[in-house]
Structures are given as C-alpha cells and as structure tokens.
Amino acid sequence: MEPEPVSEFGDWAAPAADFTLAEGEVHVWRLQLDWPEERIGALRALLSPEELRRAERFLRSEHGRRFSVVHGVLRLILSEYLKVAPKAIQFRKNEYGKPFLTHKTPVEFNLSHSGELALVALTAGRPLGVDLEQYRERLEMEKISKRYFSSTEYSQLMKLPDGQREEAFYACWTRKEAYIKARGEGLSLGLDRFDVAFVPGAPPALLRFEKNRDEVDRWSFIDLKLQPRYAAACVVEGCVHALRRWDAGQLYPSA
C-alpha cells in the first residue's frame, strides 16, 4: 500500500458548520494557549475532577492554565464530532498512557502541545499520532540524537551543514514521536528501532522498522506547517486523501 498524495483545503481556517470525518480524511485543530484568565475559567468548568487535580499540580501557574486550555478545548472539539456535551465526554488510557474515548464512536484523536501552541488531530476509525515541538535554545542536538535516534539517522543528521541541522533534527524528532504515538506504545517502542525520512527535500515517511517490512507501507506521514521555530507532524494508519486544518479560536467560550 503506497501512501497517496494529501489534498489540503486552504490554510488554518475557521471551522465548518458540519463536523463530519469522511473516510481517509484527517482533521487537525490548532490552538493558541495563552488566553485571559476569565476565558480560561469557562474552560475549567468543562474539566473532570481528575483533570482539575492535574491542572492544580503544576508548580508554575502558567503550565496549569495551559493544561486547562488544552483539555477544555479538546472537550469542545470532540463534542462537535460526538454530538454530546463537553463535560459528558469520558476518556481512558491504554497501558502505555495513550488516551482514547470510552464512547461508542469511530472517532480517534491525539493531541500534543508545546510552548504557546497545541494541536488536536482526528480521524474516523484509524489510529493516529500527532507531535508538536517548539524549538529550544541551546539544545544539545548531537547528544540527544546520538542517544535516541537510530545510527543511520544520527549519521545523516551529523553530515548536514550547520544551517540545516536544527530544522532537520526537529523534523526527525516530531515524525518519530508522532509515529510511536500512533502505534500507541509510547517510549516502550525504542526510537532507535526504526528510521524516518527527515533530510531537506525528502518527503516524510517511515523508511525502516526493525524486522517488519510491512510496517513501512502501513502509515502515512504528514508535515504540519505552523509558525517559525515550531515543528509538527501527524502519522495516520493507511492512506490519507484529505487534510483539513481548523483554527480552534472560535470554539473558546466567552466569559
């Protein structure tokens, strides 16, 4: 199964009135996380007691506010697809910590947040993963890639000119993270057990999976363009026929 080209429907647009996930379609929502406290309060009202406890455990209040925004807006987004009240949505996690819906629905989702942004990706009946990373200052890219990337990926990264290495590092990192999230195994699946394409000009793809050639053709990789010094990728099982990108700002409740 060769992945098919992805059709994009414009830039990050205001959400449509009809929240329907067609077969082979991926919806990705972009969230800005820094909002006035009064609007965040309306989102906190949607959270479960467990989510509220988790938000309160953050030592920095900024992180607690952002957690409330991510999980509150996730509930608003899912409520549009499930046609249920945001507060009525219930989640569970698999043995590796990946969340899923307890409702009877084909909707699958995944989320990621970093810095001031978050992404929520959805499909109908297909496993998926999304990863978002804000570039970090003084990151020890060589040390991290040598420890976590495959030997092939590390060698390719080190051969790149200095001016290309940072972007390539984050392309590799987000694609690998999105892939292990799509498989639902987290870091129990060693990052060095597979190779992804990431050098400049190479389309995103899985190139090698240890001892299983069939895995290479099972997944579609998608790059997501956001803003400078952010990298993001989405990985979906099977072929993707269309990518729709929505801006979640209009879903935030007013104070």
SESELUM-418785 format. One line per 3 residues: number of its first residue (from 1); their letters; for each residue x, y, z negated of C-alpha. Coordinates in nm, 2 decimals, decimal comma. Layout:
BEGIN
NUM) A) X:Y:Z | ...;
END
This chain:
BEGIN
1) MEP) 0,00:0,00:0,00 | 0,17:0,32:0,12 | 0,05:0,64:-0,06;
4) EPV) -0,15:0,86:0,16 | -0,10:1,24:0,21 | -0,27:1,45:-0,06;
7) SEF) -0,51:1,72:0,06 | -0,51:2,04:-0,15 | -0,81:2,26:-0,19;
10) GDW) -0,66:2,61:-0,24 | -0,48:2,73:-0,54 | -0,58:2,71:-0,91;
13) AAP) -0,94:2,81:-0,86 | -1,24:2,89:-1,07 | -1,42:2,56:-1,14;
16) AAD) -1,70:2,45:-0,92 | -2,06:2,41:-1,04 | -2,06:2,03:-0,96;
19) FTL) -1,81:1,84:-1,18 | -1,80:1,51:-0,98 | -1,49:1,30:-0,94;
22) AEG) -1,50:1,14:-0,59 | -1,32:0,81:-0,52 | -0,95:0,88:-0,46;
25) EVH) -0,97:1,23:-0,60 | -0,77:1,39:-0,88 | -0,88:1,70:-1,07;
28) VWR) -0,61:1,89:-1,26 | -0,71:2,18:-1,50 | -0,46:2,45:-1,60;
31) LQL) -0,49:2,60:-1,95 | -0,33:2,92:-2,09 | -0,28:2,85:-2,46;
34) DWP) -0,23:3,20:-2,62 | -0,58:3,35:-2,69 | -0,72:3,58:-2,95;
37) EER) -0,80:3,42:-3,29 | -1,17:3,48:-3,26 | -1,19:3,28:-2,94;
40) IGA) -0,98:3,00:-3,09 | -1,22:2,99:-3,38 | -1,50:2,89:-3,14;
43) LRA) -1,28:2,61:-3,01 | -1,20:2,48:-3,36 | -1,57:2,44:-3,41;
46) LLS) -1,57:2,17:-3,14 | -1,30:1,96:-3,30 | -1,34:1,64:-3,50;
49) PEE) -1,23:1,64:-3,87 | -0,92:1,44:-3,77 | -0,83:1,70:-3,51;
52) LRR) -0,87:1,98:-3,76 | -0,65:1,80:-4,00 | -0,38:1,75:-3,73;
55) AER) -0,40:2,12:-3,64 | -0,36:2,22:-4,01 | -0,05:2,00:-4,05;
58) FLR) 0,17:2,21:-3,81 | 0,42:2,41:-4,01 | 0,41:2,70:-3,76;
61) SEH) 0,06:2,85:-3,73 | 0,13:2,92:-3,36 | 0,15:2,55:-3,29;
64) GRR) -0,17:2,48:-3,48 | -0,35:2,74:-3,28 | -0,23:2,60:-2,95;
67) FSV) -0,32:2,25:-3,06 | -0,68:2,38:-3,13 | -0,69:2,54:-2,78;
70) VHG) -0,57:2,22:-2,60 | -0,81:1,98:-2,78 | -1,10:2,22:-2,78;
73) VLR) -1,08:2,29:-2,41 | -1,02:1,92:-2,34 | -1,36:1,86:-2,50;
76) LIL) -1,52:2,14:-2,29 | -1,38:1,99:-1,97 | -1,48:1,64:-2,05;
79) SEY) -1,83:1,75:-2,15 | -1,88:1,88:-1,80 | -1,80:1,54:-1,65;
82) LKV) -1,97:1,33:-1,91 | -2,28:1,55:-1,95 | -2,26:1,53:-2,33;
85) APK) -2,20:1,79:-2,60 | -1,83:1,86:-2,65 | -1,84:1,78:-3,02;
88) AIQ) -2,00:1,44:-2,94 | -1,70:1,31:-2,74 | -1,51:1,04:-2,92;
91) FRK) -1,16:0,92:-2,85 | -0,95:0,61:-2,93 | -0,58:0,53:-2,87;
94) NEY) -0,42:0,22:-2,73 | -0,14:0,05:-2,92 | 0,11:0,29:-2,77;
97) GKP) -0,08:0,60:-2,86 | -0,24:0,69:-2,52 | -0,59:0,84:-2,58;
100) FLT) -0,90:0,72:-2,40 | -1,27:0,78:-2,41 | -1,50:0,55:-2,61;
103) HKT) -1,80:0,64:-2,39 | -1,92:0,42:-2,10 | -1,77:0,61:-1,82;
106) PVE) -1,53:0,57:-1,53 | -1,36:0,90:-1,62 | -0,99:0,86:-1,71;
109) FNL) -0,79:1,16:-1,83 | -0,45:1,26:-1,96 | -0,31:1,58:-2,10;
112) SHS) 0,03:1,75:-2,15 | 0,13:2,09:-2,30 | 0,45:2,28:-2,32;
115) GEL) 0,52:2,65:-2,40 | 0,22:2,86:-2,32 | 0,06:2,62:-2,07;
118) ALV) -0,13:2,28:-2,08 | -0,26:2,05:-1,81 | -0,56:1,81:-1,81;
121) ALT) -0,58:1,56:-1,53 | -0,88:1,34:-1,45 | -0,97:1,06:-1,21;
124) AGR) -1,26:0,81:-1,17 | -1,15:0,46:-1,28 | -0,78:0,49:-1,21;
127) PLG) -0,50:0,51:-1,47 | -0,31:0,83:-1,46 | -0,05:1,03:-1,64;
130) VDL) 0,05:1,40:-1,64 | 0,36:1,57:-1,78 | 0,44:1,94:-1,82;
133) EQY) 0,77:2,08:-1,93 | 0,88:2,44:-1,99 | 1,25:2,49:-1,91;
136) RER) 1,46:2,52:-2,22 | 1,76:2,74:-2,28 | 2,10:2,57:-2,35;
139) LEM) 1,95:2,22:-2,29 | 2,22:1,95:-2,27 | 2,11:1,81:-1,94;
142) EKI) 2,41:1,59:-1,88 | 2,39:1,43:-2,23 | 2,01:1,37:-2,21;
145) SKR) 2,02:1,24:-1,85 | 2,31:1,00:-1,93 | 2,12:0,86:-2,23;
148) YFS) 1,77:0,84:-2,08 | 1,79:0,83:-1,70 | 1,89:0,52:-1,50;
151) STE) 2,26:0,51:-1,40 | 2,15:0,58:-1,04 | 1,95:0,89:-1,14;
154) YSQ) 2,23:1,01:-1,36 | 2,49:0,98:-1,08 | 2,26:1,16:-0,83;
157) LMK) 2,20:1,44:-1,07 | 2,57:1,50:-1,15 | 2,65:1,51:-0,78;
160) LPD) 2,42:1,81:-0,72 | 2,55:2,16:-0,71 | 2,51:2,36:-1,04;
163) GQR) 2,25:2,58:-0,88 | 2,02:2,28:-0,80 | 2,08:2,07:-1,11;
166) EEA) 1,83:2,23:-1,36 | 1,53:2,21:-1,12 | 1,62:1,85:-1,03;
169) FYA) 1,66:1,75:-1,39 | 1,31:1,87:-1,48 | 1,16:1,71:-1,16;
172) CWT) 1,31:1,38:-1,27 | 1,21:1,42:-1,63 | 0,84:1,51:-1,56;
175) RKE) 0,80:1,24:-1,30 | 0,94:0,97:-1,53 | 0,72:1,09:-1,83;
178) AYI) 0,41:1,11:-1,61 | 0,48:0,75:-1,49 | 0,52:0,60:-1,83;
181) KAR) 0,20:0,78:-1,95 | 0,01:0,65:-1,65 | 0,11:0,29:-1,74;
184) GEG) 0,00:0,36:-2,10 | 0,31:0,22:-2,26 | 0,49:0,53:-2,38;
187) LSL) 0,86:0,51:-2,46 | 0,83:0,14:-2,52 | 0,89:0,12:-2,14;
190) GLD) 1,26:0,22:-2,12 | 1,32:0,52:-1,90 | 1,62:0,36:-1,75;
193) RFD) 1,42:0,06:-1,62 | 1,30:0,25:-1,31 | 1,41:0,52:-1,06;
196) VAF) 1,22:0,81:-0,93 | 1,29:1,04:-0,63 | 1,39:1,39:-0,75;
199) VPG) 1,67:1,53:-0,55 | 1,59:1,85:-0,35 | 1,38:1,78:-0,04;
202) APP) 1,28:1,42:-0,15 | 0,91:1,37:-0,19 | 0,81:1,25:-0,54;
205) ALL) 0,79:0,87:-0,56 | 0,88:0,56:-0,76 | 1,18:0,41:-0,59;
208) RFE) 1,26:0,11:-0,81 | 1,10:-0,08:-1,10 | 1,31:-0,34:-1,27;
211) KNR) 1,22:-0,69:-1,15 | 0,89:-0,59:-0,99 | 0,90:-0,46:-0,63;
214) DEV) 0,52:-0,45:-0,61 | 0,51:-0,17:-0,88 | 0,68:0,07:-0,63;
217) DRW) 0,38:0,08:-0,40 | 0,12:0,08:-0,68 | 0,14:0,45:-0,77;
220) SFI) 0,11:0,80:-0,61 | 0,33:1,08:-0,74 | 0,22:1,44:-0,72;
223) DLK) 0,41:1,76:-0,79 | 0,22:2,04:-0,96 | 0,34:2,40:-0,90;
226) LQP) 0,27:2,63:-1,19 | 0,49:2,93:-1,26 | 0,86:2,99:-1,28;
229) RYA) 1,06:2,78:-1,53 | 0,78:2,52:-1,56 | 0,78:2,17:-1,40;
232) AAC) 0,49:1,93:-1,39 | 0,40:1,60:-1,23 | 0,10:1,37:-1,21;
235) VVE) 0,11:1,00:-1,14 | -0,21:0,81:-1,03 | -0,27:0,44:-0,96;
238) GCV) -0,35:0,38:-0,59 | -0,38:0,63:-0,30 | -0,49:0,99:-0,37;
241) HAL) -0,70:1,15:-0,10 | -0,75:1,49:-0,25 | -0,62:1,71:-0,53;
244) RRW) -0,84:1,98:-0,68 | -0,68:2,23:-0,91 | -0,90:2,43:-1,15;
247) DAG) -0,83:2,71:-1,39 | -0,99:2,64:-1,73 | -1,00:3,01:-1,85;
250) QLY) -1,37:3,04:-1,77 | -1,45:2,75:-1,99 | -1,33:2,92:-2,31;
253) PSA) -1,63:3,01:-2,53 | -1,68:3,37:-2,62 | -1,65:3,48:-2,98;
END
